[in-house]
């Protein structure tokens, strides 16, 4: 089923369309979510949340079937970031004494998660276009060509925005002590 037909069926609230979405985009949603959350269980939960959001918000989608995949990816990204925030709040409430300080794997995992969160926080200060470019390039592993095609900006412009974004990110992170 083509995306255009799928969108029409979703707008008619046909439950089978949701099955098609899951079969067609479920793996993509999981991969995008996992690249942000780095947690299988949370990523599986995110897939369900995104499917529910697609179902509930399909009437707000009116960009054409070629933008449908991008809409799903953006929705997944923000849902994952929200889940990451909730998980961080939950983890902040846990006592650090419950962890074994000798477990270096856990320590490095927490450090990586903290760094990733700081980077995501810094990227959130970017304007909408640059934020989208950075997320696609560094969290979703899009090539510059893929980003160019999905956004409609030349590859040179994408490269320039990435370069300027890296400089801005470096400045923001150095202010935070990284």
trRosetta pair geometry for C-beta under 8 A, 3 or more apart (Angstrom, degrees):
i j d omega theta_ij theta_ji phi_ij phi_ji
1 5 5.1 -118 -173 86 92 122
1 6 5.2 115 127 -64 116 91
1 9 7.7 -22 179 4 148 144
1 17 7.9 -123 122 -124 160 73
1 20 5.3 -22 48 -153 135 150
1 24 7.9 -99 63 -53 89 142
2 5 4.9 90 60 11 80 102
2 6 6.8 -142 99 -8 40 92
2 65 6.6 16 153 -168 95 160
3 6 5.2 -57 -144 39 34 117
3 7 6.2 40 156 -25 68 101
3 65 3.7 139 93 -161 109 105
3 66 7.8 149 69 -60 146 28
3 68 4.5 180 -176 43 134 153
3 69 7.3 -84 -100 -39 150 83
4 7 5.8 -49 -150 30 28 112
4 8 6.8 28 151 -17 60 104
4 64 7.8 -25 -95 -167 96 57
4 65 3.9 -73 -61 -53 75 141
5 8 5.7 -53 -152 35 35 112
5 9 6.4 32 152 -17 67 106
6 9 5.8 -56 -148 38 30 110
6 10 6.3 32 153 -20 65 106
6 17 5.6 139 -158 -155 67 100
6 20 5.6 -139 -120 107 111 135
6 21 6.6 131 -177 -70 128 81
6 24 7.6 -68 -101 25 160 157
6 65 7.9 107 45 -127 95 110
6 68 7.6 109 78 180 118 163
7 10 5.7 -54 -147 36 30 112
7 11 6.4 30 154 -19 64 106
7 58 6.8 174 -152 -168 69 110
7 61 6.6 -119 -142 103 116 126
7 65 6.2 -138 -8 -92 133 85
7 68 6.3 -122 -66 -100 118 136
8 11 5.8 -56 -150 36 30 110
8 12 6.5 24 151 -13 64 107
9 12 5.6 -58 -150 41 34 109
9 14 4.2 -62 -179 45 90 132
9 16 7.1 -66 169 77 137 86
9 17 3.6 168 113 -78 114 132
9 20 7.7 57 79 32 146 141
10 13 7.3 34 179 -82 37 30
10 14 7.0 -83 -76 45 27 81
10 17 4.6 -146 -66 126 67 145
10 18 7.2 107 -110 -64 91 67
10 21 7.3 61 -81 -49 126 130
10 54 6.9 -69 -152 149 146 95
10 55 6.9 -130 -159 -114 101 51
10 58 4.3 -148 132 -136 118 163
11 58 5.5 -142 -76 125 64 119
11 59 6.2 109 -128 -87 89 68
12 17 7.8 121 57 -17 89 145
13 55 7.9 71 -127 -165 73 88
14 17 4.6 89 82 -12 96 107
15 18 5.6 -44 -165 24 51 115
15 19 7.2 53 142 -17 69 97
16 19 5.3 -46 -159 31 47 116
16 20 6.6 51 144 -20 69 99
17 20 5.4 -49 -153 34 39 115
17 21 6.5 45 147 -23 66 100
18 21 5.4 -46 -149 32 36 115
18 22 6.5 39 150 -20 64 102
18 51 6.2 84 -164 -176 101 108
18 54 7.5 147 -119 90 84 116
18 55 5.9 7 -96 -82 122 112
19 22 5.6 -52 -150 35 33 112
19 23 6.3 28 154 -15 66 107
20 23 5.8 -57 -145 41 31 108
20 24 5.8 17 160 -10 68 115
21 24 6.1 -65 -139 46 24 102
21 25 5.6 -34 -178 35 66 112
21 26 7.6 107 127 -50 60 78
21 51 6.4 144 105 -127 126 90
21 54 6.1 172 -173 114 162 159
21 72 8.0 -175 -162 -110 107 139
22 25 7.2 -73 -114 58 13 71
22 26 4.4 38 -174 -62 59 119
22 47 7.7 79 -131 167 87 111
22 51 6.1 14 -78 -106 92 137
23 26 6.5 11 -73 0 12 117
25 28 4.9 -60 -160 46 66 116
25 29 5.6 70 141 -27 88 100
25 69 7.2 -169 -107 -123 122 77
25 72 5.5 -44 -174 160 153 162
26 29 5.8 -56 -147 35 28 111
26 30 6.3 28 155 -19 64 107
26 47 5.9 49 -152 -158 77 129
26 51 8.0 6 -99 -68 84 120
27 30 5.6 -54 -148 37 32 113
27 31 6.2 31 155 -19 67 106
28 31 5.8 -55 -145 36 30 109
28 32 6.3 28 157 -17 65 106
28 69 7.6 -44 141 -156 166 97
28 72 7.3 65 103 116 124 126
28 73 7.2 -69 153 -86 115 88
28 76 7.9 -152 125 -25 81 168
29 32 6.0 -56 -147 38 28 109
29 33 6.1 24 156 -15 63 113
29 46 7.0 -167 157 118 97 93
29 47 4.9 115 110 -116 124 78
29 50 5.1 -163 -151 70 134 155
29 51 7.7 43 -163 -49 178 81
29 72 6.7 -81 -81 163 97 108
29 76 4.9 -157 -140 -104 74 137
30 33 5.8 -63 -148 42 27 110
30 34 5.9 25 158 -20 67 111
30 43 5.3 78 -155 154 70 113
30 44 7.0 17 -119 -86 105 52
30 46 7.7 137 -111 76 48 103
30 47 5.3 -6 -73 -70 79 123
31 34 5.7 -54 -139 38 27 109
31 35 6.4 33 158 -25 62 104
32 35 5.9 -55 -154 29 28 112
32 36 7.1 12 152 -7 60 107
32 73 5.8 -172 -101 -142 159 76
32 76 4.5 73 94 118 136 137
32 77 6.3 -79 166 -67 120 70
32 80 6.9 -146 127 -27 83 148
32 139 7.8 62 -156 132 70 98
32 140 5.8 -3 -118 -109 87 100
33 36 6.1 -69 -159 41 33 102
33 37 5.6 -3 162 8 75 119
33 42 7.4 -154 160 118 113 80
33 43 4.1 143 110 -137 114 81
33 46 3.9 160 -137 91 148 150
33 47 6.7 -119 8 -52 154 69
33 50 7.7 -128 -61 -26 127 135
33 76 5.7 -100 -57 -179 86 104
33 79 7.3 -39 -103 90 107 101
33 80 4.5 -172 -130 -89 68 121
33 83 7.9 26 -156 42 105 146
34 37 6.1 -65 -121 55 29 91
34 38 6.7 83 -179 -88 61 28
34 39 7.5 -155 -129 48 67 36
34 40 7.0 18 -113 -95 112 50
34 43 4.3 12 -71 -102 76 155
35 38 7.7 16 -164 -63 14 68
35 139 5.2 128 131 175 120 74
35 140 6.3 145 77 -91 163 45
35 141 7.4 -137 -124 -11 150 99
36 77 6.8 137 -51 -140 150 60
36 80 4.0 93 75 141 143 136
36 81 6.4 -79 180 -65 145 63
36 84 6.3 -98 149 -49 101 134
36 116 8.0 155 -157 165 52 127
36 120 7.6 80 -148 -94 99 140
36 139 6.0 35 -77 -171 83 128
37 42 4.6 -143 175 98 147 125
37 43 5.4 -173 61 -65 133 82
37 46 6.7 -166 -20 -30 149 144
37 80 5.4 -120 -40 -159 99 100
37 83 6.2 -17 -96 98 125 122
37 84 6.0 -145 -101 -76 72 91
37 87 7.6 107 -143 -1 96 157
38 112 8.0 -136 163 116 180 118
38 113 7.1 -134 55 -95 139 92
38 116 7.7 131 -11 28 134 175
39 42 4.1 46 92 24 117 113
39 43 6.2 167 85 -18 58 88
39 87 7.7 164 16 -123 159 162
40 43 5.7 -61 -146 37 27 112
40 44 6.4 27 157 -20 65 104
41 44 5.9 -53 -150 33 30 109
41 45 6.5 29 150 -16 63 106
42 45 5.4 -54 -150 39 35 114
42 46 6.2 43 148 -27 66 103
42 83 5.6 145 -176 155 113 135
42 87 6.6 -16 -107 -70 150 140
43 46 5.3 -47 -147 31 34 118
43 47 6.8 44 150 -26 62 94
43 80 7.7 14 -110 -114 69 108
44 47 5.7 -41 -156 22 36 115
44 48 7.1 33 148 -13 61 100
45 48 5.8 -55 -159 36 37 111
45 49 6.3 37 146 -19 69 107
45 83 7.2 144 94 -128 114 144
46 49 5.4 -53 -145 38 36 113
46 50 6.1 35 156 -20 69 105
46 76 6.8 81 155 -153 114 80
46 79 5.5 135 -153 121 93 114
46 80 5.4 30 -136 -86 149 76
46 83 5.8 -90 -84 -16 104 159
47 50 6.0 -56 -148 36 27 109
47 51 6.4 28 153 -19 62 106
48 51 5.8 -54 -148 35 31 111
48 52 6.4 30 154 -17 64 107
49 52 5.7 -58 -152 38 31 112
49 53 6.3 30 151 -19 66 106
49 79 5.3 164 109 -169 123 135
49 83 7.6 173 26 -62 162 122
50 53 5.5 -53 -146 37 34 112
50 54 6.3 40 152 -24 66 100
50 72 7.0 78 172 -163 124 80
50 75 5.7 121 -141 121 95 108
50 76 5.0 6 -103 -92 147 76
50 79 5.4 -149 -75 27 85 164
51 54 5.6 -48 -149 31 32 114
51 55 6.5 34 151 -19 63 106
52 55 5.6 -53 -150 36 32 114
52 56 6.2 20 156 -10 67 111
53 56 5.8 -60 -139 45 31 104
53 57 5.5 -6 171 10 69 120
53 75 5.7 -180 108 -177 137 128
53 79 6.7 -141 -9 -76 154 133
54 57 6.6 -74 -129 53 18 87
54 58 6.0 46 167 -67 61 92
54 72 6.7 9 -90 -109 122 91
54 75 7.0 128 -69 109 78 166
55 58 6.5 -25 -144 -20 17 112
57 60 5.0 -41 -177 30 83 116
57 61 7.0 88 129 -29 81 93
57 75 7.8 176 67 -115 144 138
58 61 5.5 -51 -159 24 46 115
61 68 7.0 65 178 -112 140 77
61 71 5.8 70 -122 -174 118 167
63 67 3.8 -56 117 69 125 147
63 68 7.5 177 72 -61 99 55
63 71 6.7 161 38 -58 134 126
64 67 5.5 81 67 14 78 101
64 68 7.7 -115 107 -34 43 84
65 68 5.2 -24 -154 -12 48 124
66 69 8.0 -48 178 21 35 97
67 70 5.2 -59 -162 46 61 115
67 71 5.8 70 139 -31 82 101
68 71 5.5 -53 -150 32 31 116
68 72 6.5 31 153 -18 64 103
69 72 5.7 -53 -152 35 33 111
69 73 6.4 33 151 -20 66 105
70 73 5.6 -53 -147 36 34 113
70 74 6.3 32 155 -18 67 105
70 150 5.6 149 -91 -167 127 113
71 74 6.0 -55 -147 37 28 108
71 75 6.3 29 153 -18 63 109
72 75 5.7 -56 -147 39 29 113
72 76 6.2 32 153 -21 64 107
73 76 5.6 -55 -148 36 30 113
73 77 6.3 35 152 -24 64 104
73 136 7.9 53 144 -99 141 91
73 140 6.8 39 -168 -115 125 154
74 77 5.5 -49 -148 31 32 115
74 78 6.5 22 158 -10 65 105
74 132 7.4 -25 -103 -119 110 102
75 78 6.3 -61 -149 42 28 103
75 79 6.1 28 155 -18 65 111
76 79 5.7 -57 -143 40 28 111
76 80 6.1 31 157 -21 65 108
77 80 5.9 -60 -152 36 25 111
77 81 6.4 23 153 -18 63 107
77 135 5.6 45 -145 178 148 145
77 139 7.4 99 -126 102 108 140
77 140 7.7 -60 -84 -55 115 119
78 81 5.5 -49 -143 36 35 112
78 82 6.4 40 154 -20 64 102
79 82 5.7 -53 -151 35 31 113
79 83 6.4 31 150 -18 64 105
80 83 5.6 -54 -149 37 33 111
80 84 6.3 38 150 -24 65 103
81 84 5.4 -48 -148 32 34 116
81 85 6.6 38 151 -20 63 100
81 120 6.3 -179 -125 180 108 137
82 85 5.7 -52 -153 33 33 113
82 86 6.5 31 151 -16 65 104
83 86 5.6 -53 -148 38 35 111
83 87 6.1 36 152 -20 67 106
84 87 5.7 -53 -145 37 29 112
84 88 6.3 34 152 -23 63 104
84 117 6.8 -175 156 -103 122 94
84 120 7.3 29 101 78 156 170
85 88 5.6 -53 -149 33 30 112
85 89 6.6 31 153 -18 64 102
86 89 5.7 -52 -152 34 33 111
86 90 6.4 33 150 -19 65 106
87 90 5.5 -54 -149 38 33 114
87 91 6.1 31 153 -18 67 107
88 91 5.7 -55 -144 40 31 109
88 92 6.2 37 154 -26 65 104
88 117 6.4 98 -88 -118 143 150
89 92 5.7 -51 -148 31 30 114
89 93 6.8 28 153 -19 60 104
90 93 6.0 -61 -160 32 32 110
90 94 7.2 36 145 -27 63 100
91 94 5.6 -46 -156 20 42 115
94 98 6.3 -81 171 37 102 134
95 98 5.0 102 79 -16 90 99
96 99 6.0 -50 -171 28 56 109
99 103 6.7 -108 175 43 92 126
99 106 6.0 -165 -162 135 123 151
100 103 4.6 88 81 -18 98 108
100 106 7.5 109 60 31 77 147
101 107 7.8 53 -161 -68 51 120
103 106 4.1 36 117 17 117 116
103 107 6.6 154 97 -17 65 86
104 107 5.2 -52 -145 38 41 116
104 108 6.1 36 158 -17 72 103
105 108 6.1 -56 -146 39 28 104
105 109 6.2 31 152 -21 62 110
106 109 5.5 -56 -146 37 30 115
106 110 6.3 30 156 -18 65 105
107 110 5.9 -58 -150 36 28 108
107 111 6.3 28 153 -18 65 107
108 111 5.5 -51 -145 37 35 114
108 112 6.2 37 155 -20 66 104
109 112 5.8 -53 -147 36 29 110
109 113 6.3 29 153 -19 63 107
110 113 5.6 -54 -146 37 32 112
110 114 6.2 34 153 -22 65 105
111 114 5.6 -54 -148 35 30 112
111 115 6.4 30 153 -18 65 105
112 115 5.7 -53 -147 36 32 111
112 116 6.2 33 153 -20 65 107
113 116 5.6 -54 -147 37 31 113
113 117 6.3 32 153 -20 64 106
114 117 5.7 -54 -148 36 30 112
114 118 6.4 31 153 -19 64 104
115 118 5.7 -54 -149 35 32 111
115 119 6.4 31 152 -18 65 105
115 178 7.0 125 -127 -131 87 140
116 119 5.7 -54 -149 36 31 111
116 120 6.3 31 153 -18 65 106
117 120 5.7 -53 -145 38 31 111
117 121 6.2 35 153 -22 65 105
118 121 5.6 -52 -147 36 30 114
118 122 6.3 31 153 -19 64 105
118 173 6.5 92 140 -120 118 92
118 176 5.9 168 -159 126 126 161
118 178 6.3 138 125 -37 154 150
119 122 5.7 -55 -148 37 31 111
119 123 6.3 32 152 -21 65 106
119 169 7.0 28 -143 -162 80 120
119 173 7.2 0 -91 -84 67 125
120 123 5.6 -53 -145 36 32 112
120 124 6.6 43 152 -30 62 100
121 124 5.7 -48 -157 21 32 117
121 125 7.8 34 147 -21 57 95
122 125 6.1 -51 -170 20 41 111
122 169 5.4 101 130 -136 134 74
122 172 4.2 139 -141 111 115 141
122 173 5.9 -40 -70 -59 160 80
122 176 7.6 -107 -71 -11 115 141
123 126 5.5 -33 -170 5 53 118
123 131 5.7 115 160 -131 88 78
123 134 5.1 -153 -139 104 121 146
123 135 6.9 126 158 -61 147 80
123 169 7.0 7 -75 -103 72 112
124 131 6.8 53 -115 -124 31 129
125 172 6.7 168 45 -111 144 150
126 130 4.1 -116 174 95 123 110
126 131 4.3 163 82 -64 109 77
126 134 6.4 116 25 4 168 138
126 165 6.4 17 -112 -129 139 105
126 168 7.1 116 -93 103 93 145
127 130 5.2 76 57 20 77 104
127 131 6.7 -144 91 -12 31 95
128 131 5.8 -60 -146 35 24 114
128 132 6.4 24 158 -19 62 107
129 132 5.8 -58 -154 35 28 111
129 133 6.4 28 151 -19 64 106
129 151 7.1 98 -151 -159 91 134
129 153 7.8 83 -171 -35 124 149
129 161 7.4 -87 125 -147 102 153
130 133 5.4 -50 -145 36 36 114
130 134 6.2 35 156 -18 67 105
130 161 5.5 -149 -110 -178 88 113
130 164 7.8 -80 -125 89 134 104
130 165 5.3 173 -172 -89 115 120
131 134 6.0 -57 -148 37 28 109
131 135 6.3 26 156 -17 64 108
132 135 6.0 -55 -145 37 28 109
132 136 6.2 23 159 -15 64 110
132 151 6.8 137 113 -95 129 123
133 136 6.0 -62 -149 40 25 107
133 137 6.0 16 159 -14 65 115
133 147 5.8 75 -134 -171 75 138
133 151 7.0 -14 -80 -48 87 161
133 158 6.1 -174 -141 -145 126 83
133 161 5.4 37 90 113 171 132
133 162 6.5 -127 144 -72 121 79
133 165 7.0 -168 89 -33 117 159
134 137 5.9 -61 -139 41 26 105
134 138 5.8 -21 -180 21 67 114
134 139 7.7 51 134 -2 67 99
134 162 7.3 146 -89 -117 69 72
134 165 5.5 -151 -75 165 115 152
134 169 7.8 143 -131 -63 144 135
135 138 7.2 -74 -125 53 15 79
135 139 5.0 -38 -160 38 59 123
135 140 6.3 46 142 -7 71 107
136 139 7.5 -20 -55 53 9 80
136 140 4.9 -44 -140 52 43 123
136 142 4.1 -18 163 21 94 137
136 146 7.4 -151 166 106 122 103
136 147 5.0 138 108 -102 138 102
136 150 7.2 -170 -133 66 158 145
137 140 7.6 43 8 53 14 80
137 141 7.7 32 179 -114 29 18
137 142 5.8 -71 -86 60 42 87
137 144 7.3 29 -111 -83 111 63
137 147 6.1 -12 -66 -60 88 147
137 162 6.1 102 -70 -109 179 123
138 141 7.8 28 -153 -73 12 48
142 146 4.3 -130 -170 88 97 124
142 147 5.0 116 119 -56 130 85
142 150 7.4 -62 -155 12 153 139
143 146 4.6 99 51 4 77 101
143 147 7.1 -143 92 -3 42 84
144 147 5.7 -53 -149 37 34 112
144 148 6.2 40 150 -25 65 107
144 155 5.2 80 137 -150 110 92
144 158 5.1 152 -160 104 90 134
144 159 6.0 20 -142 -66 145 83
144 162 7.6 -83 -106 -18 106 147
145 148 5.5 -53 -148 34 30 116
145 149 6.4 27 155 -16 64 106
145 155 6.1 -12 -90 -98 58 121
146 149 5.9 -55 -148 38 30 109
146 150 6.2 22 157 -14 66 111
147 150 6.0 -62 -144 41 29 105
147 151 5.9 3 166 1 68 116
147 153 7.9 -32 131 57 86 99
147 158 5.2 129 99 -141 121 144
148 151 6.6 -71 -137 48 19 93
148 152 7.8 110 172 -64 51 5
148 153 6.0 -108 -135 77 65 61
148 154 6.3 -6 -143 180 119 17
148 155 4.6 -43 -70 -75 153 65
148 157 7.8 120 -115 57 95 91
148 158 5.2 -101 -73 -23 85 142
149 152 7.7 24 -173 -70 22 45
151 158 7.4 135 51 -89 136 109
153 157 4.5 -103 164 87 107 132
153 158 5.8 135 98 -56 109 83
153 161 7.8 33 124 -9 153 140
154 157 4.6 97 60 5 83 102
154 158 7.1 -143 99 -6 45 85
155 158 5.5 -51 -149 34 36 114
155 159 6.4 38 152 -20 66 104
156 159 5.7 -53 -149 36 32 112
156 160 6.3 32 153 -18 65 106
157 160 5.7 -53 -148 37 32 112
157 161 6.3 32 154 -19 65 106
158 161 5.8 -57 -149 37 30 110
158 162 6.3 31 152 -21 65 106
159 162 5.7 -54 -148 35 30 112
159 163 6.4 32 153 -20 64 105
160 163 5.7 -53 -148 35 32 112
160 164 6.3 26 156 -12 66 107
161 164 5.9 -55 -143 43 31 107
161 165 5.9 35 154 -23 65 111
162 165 5.5 -56 -143 39 28 115
162 166 6.4 34 155 -24 63 102
163 166 5.9 -51 -151 29 28 111
163 167 6.9 27 151 -16 61 103
164 167 5.7 -53 -154 35 36 113
164 168 6.4 33 150 -16 68 106
165 168 5.6 -54 -146 39 34 110
165 169 6.0 37 154 -21 67 107
166 169 5.5 -52 -143 38 30 113
166 170 6.2 36 154 -23 63 105
167 170 5.7 -53 -150 33 29 114
167 171 6.6 29 152 -18 63 104
168 171 5.7 -54 -152 35 33 112
168 172 6.3 30 153 -17 66 107
169 172 5.8 -55 -146 38 31 110
169 173 6.1 24 158 -14 66 110
170 173 6.1 -59 -142 41 26 105
170 174 6.2 26 158 -21 63 109
171 174 5.9 -57 -145 35 27 109
171 175 6.7 30 154 -21 61 104
172 175 5.8 -55 -158 30 31 113
172 176 6.8 22 148 -12 63 108
173 176 5.4 -59 -152 41 40 110
173 178 4.1 -60 171 66 99 118
174 177 7.6 70 -171 -64 33 12
174 178 6.7 -98 -81 66 35 63
